[in-house]
Amino acid sequence: MVAVSSNSWLYRAGKQPLDRSVSDVKQLAEAVWYRGYCPTLEELEGLRRTADRQQFQRMLCVLELLSQYPVCQSKTARHLQMLTEQFHAQLFGAVTRPTHGRYSPSRRWGLDETSGPLRKALLPLQTRTYADATGRTHGLSA
């Protein structure tokens, strides 16, 4: 099997509607949460040039979603949130992100799609048991 870069998983996660990109998002989650992948501003700028607007919005939606799970390391979560806020401001202007309670990242990113299937698929990957079994540092590490 050919190794696929994390950047490629991110691109593939944005290529299709959220409910059809579950497998790619799970691979991306593994990379972000357990293998230390954290996209850079330059990577996202490059992806912005190669994807259409809706695909890029999906990518950012997925990154924002991944940053919300406790299994995401704090430093990574802050970085992802900073990047997604920066691009959200560029794409939509100065719109404040809800800071309390649950909100829909897909709606916030202007997508007529639901993130429910992704959330459900990511549940097993973000438990303490699974996270500890990876043998890697994660957001739930003591």
C-alpha positions as CSV (number, residue, x, y, z in Angstrom):
1,M,0.0,0.0,0.0
2,V,1.3,3.4,-0.9
3,A,1.7,5.9,1.9
4,V,-0.5,9.0,1.5
5,S,0.6,12.3,2.9
6,S,-1.5,14.1,5.6
7,N,-1.9,17.0,3.2
8,S,-3.4,14.6,0.7
9,W,-5.9,13.3,3.3
10,L,-6.9,17.0,3.9
11,Y,-7.4,17.6,0.2
12,R,-9.4,14.4,-0.2
13,A,-11.5,15.3,2.9
14,G,-12.6,18.4,1.1
15,K,-13.1,16.9,-2.3
16,Q,-16.5,15.3,-1.5
17,P,-19.5,16.2,0.7
18,L,-18.8,15.6,4.4
19,D,-21.0,12.5,4.6
20,R,-19.0,10.8,1.8
21,S,-15.5,11.7,3.0
22,V,-15.7,9.8,6.3
23,S,-12.8,7.5,5.5
24,D,-10.5,10.3,4.5
25,V,-11.4,12.4,7.5
26,K,-10.7,9.4,9.8
27,Q,-7.2,9.1,8.2
28,L,-6.7,12.9,8.7
29,A,-7.9,12.7,12.3
30,E,-5.3,9.9,13.0
31,A,-2.6,12.1,11.5
32,V,-3.6,15.2,13.4
33,W,-4.4,13.6,16.7
34,Y,-1.7,10.9,16.9
35,R,1.0,11.5,14.4
36,G,1.7,15.3,14.9
37,Y,0.4,16.6,11.6
38,C,-0.6,20.2,11.8
39,P,-1.1,22.0,8.5
40,T,0.8,25.2,8.0
41,L,-0.5,28.5,6.6
42,E,1.6,27.8,3.4
43,E,0.0,24.3,3.0
44,L,-3.5,25.8,3.3
45,E,-2.7,28.6,0.9
46,G,-1.5,26.0,-1.6
47,L,-4.7,23.9,-1.1
48,R,-6.8,27.0,-1.5
49,R,-5.2,27.5,-5.0
50,T,-5.9,23.9,-6.1
51,A,-9.4,23.5,-4.7
52,D,-12.6,25.3,-5.5
53,R,-14.2,27.4,-2.8
54,Q,-16.6,24.8,-1.5
55,Q,-13.9,22.2,-1.3
56,F,-11.6,24.5,0.6
57,Q,-14.4,25.5,3.0
58,R,-15.0,21.7,3.6
59,M,-11.3,21.3,4.5
60,L,-11.4,24.2,6.9
61,C,-14.6,22.9,8.4
62,V,-13.0,19.5,9.0
63,L,-9.9,21.1,10.6
64,E,-12.1,23.1,12.9
65,L,-14.1,20.1,13.8
66,L,-10.9,18.1,14.6
67,S,-9.6,20.9,16.8
68,Q,-12.7,20.6,19.0
69,Y,-12.0,17.1,20.3
70,P,-10.2,16.8,23.6
71,V,-7.9,14.2,22.1
72,C,-6.4,16.9,19.9
73,Q,-3.3,18.3,21.6
74,S,-3.9,21.8,23.0
75,K,-1.1,23.4,20.9
76,T,-2.4,21.8,17.7
77,A,-6.0,22.7,18.5
78,R,-5.0,26.4,19.1
79,H,-3.0,26.4,15.8
80,L,-5.9,24.9,13.8
81,Q,-8.4,27.3,15.4
82,M,-6.1,30.3,14.6
83,L,-5.7,29.1,11.0
84,T,-9.4,28.5,10.5
85,E,-10.3,31.8,12.0
86,Q,-7.9,33.6,9.7
87,F,-9.3,31.9,6.6
88,H,-12.9,32.4,7.8
89,A,-12.3,36.1,8.1
90,Q,-10.8,36.1,4.5
91,L,-13.7,34.2,3.1
92,F,-16.6,35.6,5.0
93,G,-15.4,38.8,6.7
94,A,-15.3,39.4,10.4
95,V,-17.9,36.9,11.7
96,T,-17.5,35.8,15.3
97,R,-17.3,32.1,16.1
98,P,-19.6,30.9,18.8
99,T,-17.5,30.2,21.9
100,H,-20.2,28.6,24.1
101,G,-22.3,25.5,23.5
102,R,-22.5,23.4,20.4
103,Y,-22.7,24.9,17.0
104,S,-22.6,23.5,13.5
105,P,-19.1,23.9,11.9
106,S,-20.6,23.0,8.5
107,R,-23.2,25.8,8.8
108,R,-20.6,28.2,10.0
109,W,-18.5,27.4,6.8
110,G,-21.5,28.0,4.6
111,L,-21.9,24.3,3.7
112,D,-25.3,22.8,3.1
113,E,-24.1,19.5,4.6
114,T,-24.1,18.0,8.0
115,S,-21.1,17.0,10.1
116,G,-23.1,14.4,12.0
117,P,-21.8,11.3,10.1
118,L,-18.2,12.6,10.7
119,R,-18.8,13.1,14.4
120,K,-20.2,9.6,14.7
121,A,-17.3,8.0,12.7
122,L,-14.7,9.9,14.8
123,L,-16.1,8.8,18.2
124,P,-14.2,5.5,18.4
125,L,-10.9,7.2,17.5
126,Q,-11.1,9.8,20.2
127,T,-11.7,7.6,23.3
128,R,-9.0,7.4,25.9
129,T,-8.6,3.7,25.4
130,Y,-8.0,4.0,21.7
131,A,-5.8,7.1,22.2
132,D,-3.6,5.3,24.7
133,A,-3.4,2.2,22.5
134,T,-1.7,4.3,19.8
135,G,1.3,4.6,22.0
136,R,1.6,8.3,21.0
137,T,1.1,11.6,22.9
138,H,-2.4,13.0,22.5
139,G,-4.7,15.6,24.1
140,L,-5.9,13.2,26.8
141,S,-2.3,12.3,27.9
142,A,-1.6,13.2,31.5
